[in-house]
Amino acid sequence: MTLRRAPTLNLPNQLSVLRLGMCGLLLISLSMTWRYAAFGALIVFVIASLTDWLDGAIARHYHLVTDLGKLLDPLADKVLIAGTLVGLVARGIAPMWMVVLIIAREFLITGLRTIAAHKQVILAAEKVGKHKTISQIVAIIVSLAYLSLGEFGWGQSALATFLGGAQIYLYWIALVITVFSGAFYFWKNSAMLNDSMAEAPAEAAAPSAPAPASLPQPEKPAGFPAFKEWEGIVGALGHGAQIIILRKGGIAEGRAGFAPKHPKFWLFPTRFHQQWEQTKAGLRNFATPSGSETKEVPLEYFAEVTDAVYLESWSQVARLDSDHFWSDTILRERFDYHDRPGMTPGLHLLIVRVWRVNLSHKLAPSPAYEGCKSWIEVPANWERDIASPVVPPEEFATRRSRILAAIAALPATA
């Protein structure tokens, strides 16, 4: 059993949670009838807006960006903005129809993030979304300042007159940027939406008769498949430097050699048989530094096979030279190896989409993981992890198409 440390909130995430709490204080202040309610709401809103800038600056400077922060930060912004706008509608300041459109945009983006989360993809806030938030913050601050001047008896001053006239223009600017940012967000993730619409709905299973008591029911396997590969190659796959696997088979693979048995599997890094002289120089950039060696095996990435092709021609392998980090010498040796009965010259090509989990699993050494074999089973379930693709969908589709065109072969799914 693998023990995993319970995660804690870092400082940027704590600031996002604090901003959520300040939303409640702001709404309470706007709902009260005391004399300086709007001024109190203005102070709370300005402080909350500053935490929005501060948590992002801290996260980027100290490399504390997390998947939770990517979701929590925009969520806190939405609650802060939406709650304040509703309060201003109640005060007769903000135009109701504009506020409805702004909030509707946030619901649509939240729905898009829900679809992405179902596909184990984290959608972070875009730069145009930050401009949207800034325009809304400026409009709200001007409105709260206008109300505050009235509370202090300066409602007829030149400043109050200017802020009162500028409000409608600021709300229009915020509305235009909000609509544009929402349209841009959907356009950028249109490929994911198209994939979702193309998926066939699950058919309702027809009721079946209960199995006879005398027949044993199949048990769900306790382990999950893992693919053993050189540590450097796993690093290259995990950083998106390559999206292919070329394999012939180990001693324990049997007569026919390697077979693509699983459509989804962990990438299990190993130093067994790893030969740096048989790889390209750039691969060392993805290897674990020698001073950080541990006996535990980290599972940080799992892969989904999109295509599995057996390359029978060396020219097909040669055309993939820029897509991997193996040397020609080792690949040629593997390609030509066919000393066992039933084995033919060639190499298995797997095109894989790799995902990085948010918290890696640490496996203690075990005899079950040893030996010259490609497939093993590990007690780690990727279905319980939050994961994100290491290569964006559009880039992966482009690279996959180029690889398939290079080998001039039709894809055969694993």
N, C-alpha and C positions, 0 to 999 in steps of 0.2 A: 504494500500500500504506500502511495506517495503522499507525504505530508506537505501541505502548501500553506504559506503564511497568509493570514487574513489581511486583505488590502486596507489601507487607511487613506483618508483624504489628504492630498497635498495642499499647500497654501493657496494656489490658484483656485482649486475646487472649493476650498473653505470660503474664499471670497465670493464665489458664485452662490454658495448656499446662503451666505450672509445677505447677498443682494435679494434673494428670494424672501428672506425674513423682513427686509426693509420694505418690500412691496406691501406687506400687511400694514406696517406703520403708516405708509403713505396713504393707503385707502382709508384707514381710520381717521387720519387728519382731514382728508377731503370730505369725509362723511359727517364730520362734526360741525356744529354751528358756532363754535367759539370764534372770537374776533380775528385771531391770526391763524386760522386753519389753513388758508392757502399758502401763507408764508412758511408755516411748518412743513407743508407738503413740498414746497419748493426746496427747502433745505435738505429734506430726506431724499428727494429725487436727484439733486445734484451730487450728494454723497454716493448714492447708489450708482449713478452714472460713472463716477470716478472709479468705483470698484470694477466696473466693466472694463475700463482701460487698464487698470492696475493688474487684474488677474491675467490678462493676455500678455502684458509686458513681462511679468514675472515668469510665466510659463515658457515664453520664447527665449528669454535671456538665460534661464537656468535649466533649459531642456526638460521642463516638467509637463510637456504636452501629453495628455492621456486621452484614451477613447471616451472615458467618462467626462472629461473636461470638454471635449468636442460636442457632446450632447448637452451637458449641464449649462455651459456658458450661454449658448443661444436660447435655451429654454428660459433661463433667468431673465434675459433681455425681453423675450416675448411677454412674459408675465408682467414685468415692470411697465413696458410700453402699453400693453393692452389694458391693464388695470388703471393706469393713469388716464388714458384716453377716455375710458368709460366714465371715470370720475369727472372729467372735464365736460363730457356730454351732459351729465346730470347737472352741472353748473351752467349749462347753456352756452358754453364757449366753443367747443369743438363741433364741427358739422357731423351729424350722426351718420349720414350716408358715406362720408369719407372714412370714418372710423370703422364702419361695417366692412368696407372694402379692404382696409388695412388688416383687420383681424381675420377676414376670410383668406387673405394671402397666407397668413401664418398657419391657419388650419391646413391649407393645401400643402405647404412645405412640410408640416408635421406628418401628413399622410405619406408624402414622398419618402421621408426618413423612415417611416414604419415599413414601407416596402423594401427599402434598402436594408434595414435591420433584419428583415425576414431572410434576405439573401446574405446575411452576415457581412454587410458593408456599412462602414461608418461614414456618413456624409458630414464633413466639417463645414463651417460657415465660409462663404466666399467673400472676396474683397468688396464686391458690389453690395453684398448684404451689410457690410460694415458702413458703407455710405448711406444705405437706407436707414440704419439705426441712428446714425449721426443726424440726419435730416429730421427724423422724428423727435429726437432728443431736443434739438434746437427749437422746434415748433412748440413742444410741451413747456420748455423753460420759459419761452416768451409768454405763453398763456398764463403760467403760474405767476410770473413776474407782474403781468398786467393785473391779475386778481390781487396780488400782494400790495401793489401801489394803492388800490382802492381801500384795502384794510387799514393802511396808514394815513388815509385821508388825502392822498395824492391822485385820486382818480381823474381829476380834471387837468392834471399837469401835462406839459408838452410831451414828456416821456411816455406817459400813459396813453396819450392820443396816438403817438407814433407806434407803440407796441400793439395797441388795439387795431390799427389799420394794417399792420404788417402780418398779423396772425393768419389771415385767410391765404395770403400769398405763400407763407411758409407751409401751411397745410397742403396747398396744391403741389408745392415742390416735393414734400414728403410723399404724397400720394403717387406722383409720377415715378419717383425713384423706387418706391415700394413695388409698384406694378411691374416696372422694368426688371427689377432684381428677381422677382418671382418667375417671370417669363424666362429670364436667362438661366435660372436654376433648373427649370424643367427642360429647357433646350439642352443644357450641358449633360443632363442625365437621361436624355431621350432614349439612349440605347438600352438602359436598364428598364425603362418603362415598356419599350417595345418587346423586350424579352418576357416581361411579366404578362403582357397581353397575348403573347404567342403561346404561352404555356397552356396546355390542355387542362381543363378542370378535372379534378379527381372524380371518377365515376363512383356512384354509390355502390357499395358491394352488395350483391344479392344475398339474401339470407340463406344460410346453408345449414344442413342438418348437423347436429352435434356429432363429434367424432366418437366412434365406439370406445367404450372404456378399456377395451383390451388392446387398443393401438396406442403405443407411446407417443407423446407429443414432442416435437423437436424443441430442444433447448436453445435459447439465444446464446451465442458465443460470448464468453466473458472478455476476450481480448479484442483489440482493434488492430488491423493490419498496419505494418510499418515496413518501409523500404530502406534497406541498408545501402548507404552510399558514402563515398569518401567525404570527410568533413569539409574539405574545401569546396567540393561540388555542391554540397548542401547549402553552404554559405552563399555560393553564386546563385543558386535557385532561390534562396530566401531573400536575396537583395534584388531579384529581378534581372540579374546580369545574364541569365540564360533561362529558357523555358522548355528545354528539351532534356530527355534522358536517353542515353544510348547504352544498351546492355546486351551481353551475350549469355552470361550465366556463370554461376560458381560451381565448385566441385560437387556441392550437395544438391544441385538443381536436377539431377537425373540425366537420363540419356539425351532428351531433346533440348536441355538447357533451360534458359530463362523463359517464362511465360507471363504476360501481363494479366495477372489473376484478379486484380482489384481496381475498380474505377476511382477509388478514393483511399488515401493512405497517408500515414505520418512519414516524414523524412527523418530517418534515423542516422545521425552522423557517426562515422566510424573512422578510425585511423588504421584499421586492419588492411594491409596490402596497399596503403596509400603511398604513391611514389611521386614525389614532386618533380623528378626528372622526366616523368611521363606526362606532365601537364604544361600549360602555357604559363608564362611568368605572371600575368595579371591575376591568377587564381589566388596567390598568397594574400591578396588584399581582403579576401573573405574568410581566411582561416583564423582560428582562435590563437591569440598570442601564446607563445610557449610558456610564459610565466603564469598563465591563468589556467593551467591544466587541472582538471578535477576528475575524480573517478566517476562522478555522476554523469549520466547522458542526458543532455537537454533536448526536449522535444518542443521546438518553437514554431515549426511549419508543418502544414499538411498540404497535400496536392490532390487535385482533381484531374483525371485524364480526359482530355478532349479528343485526342486522336491516338491510335496505336497502329503503326505500320511496320511491316518487316521489310527492311532494305536489303534486297538481293544483289544490288549492283554497287560496287565501290564508288562509282561516279556520283551516286546519290549521296553517299556519306561525305565525299569530298566537297560537294556543294554546300554542306552545312558547316564548313570550317569556321565561319565568323559567328556561329550561334552557340559555341560551347568552348570549354577550356581544356579538353583532352588534346594530347598531341597526336599527330598522324601515326606515329610509331605504335602507340598502345591501341589505337582504334584499328589499325591494320592487323595487328596481332590478334585482336578479338574477332575481327571480321573473318579472317582466314581459318580460325580454329574450328575444326569439325572432326576431331579424332574419335569422338564417341559415336556409336551407331545411332542413326536417326537425326544427327545434327548436320546442318548444311551451312555453307559460307553465308555470312550476312550479319546484320545487327537489328535488334528491335529498337524502334524509335517511338518514344512516348512524348507527346506534347502535353505539358501539364500547366494548369493554372494553380499557382502557389498562394497559400493564405498564411498570414502571421497571426498567432494567437496573442491575446493581450497579456497573458501570464503563462510563461513556459512551464512545462512539466519536467521534473527532475527524476530520472529513473536510476535506481541503484544497479550496479553491475549484476548480471545474472548469466548463468551458463546457457540459458535459453536464447540469449542474444548473440552468442558466439558462433563461430563456424563460417565457412565460405558459402553463404547462402544469401539470396536477395530478400526473401520475405520472412518476417517474424511477426509475432503478436505482442502487443504491449498493453498494459492496463491503464490506458488514457483515452478518454472519450472527447473527441473534438466537438461533439454536438452540445457540450456544456460550456464551451468557451466562446467568448466574443472574439471574432477574427476579422481581419480586413485583407483584401488582396494586395500583394506586393507590386503588381503591375496593374494600372488602370484598365478598365474593360476595353476602351477604344484602342489603346496601345497594344494590348494582348491580341485583339482581333487582327490588327495589322501585321504583327509579327507572325502570328499563326498562319495567316494567308500566305505570307512570303515564304515560310518554311515549306508549306504544302506545295506551293508553286515550284520551289527549288527541287524537290524530290519528284515532282510530276506524278504524284500518286493521289488517288482518292482516299479520303480519310476513312478509317475503319474503327469505330468506337470500341473501347476496351470492354 
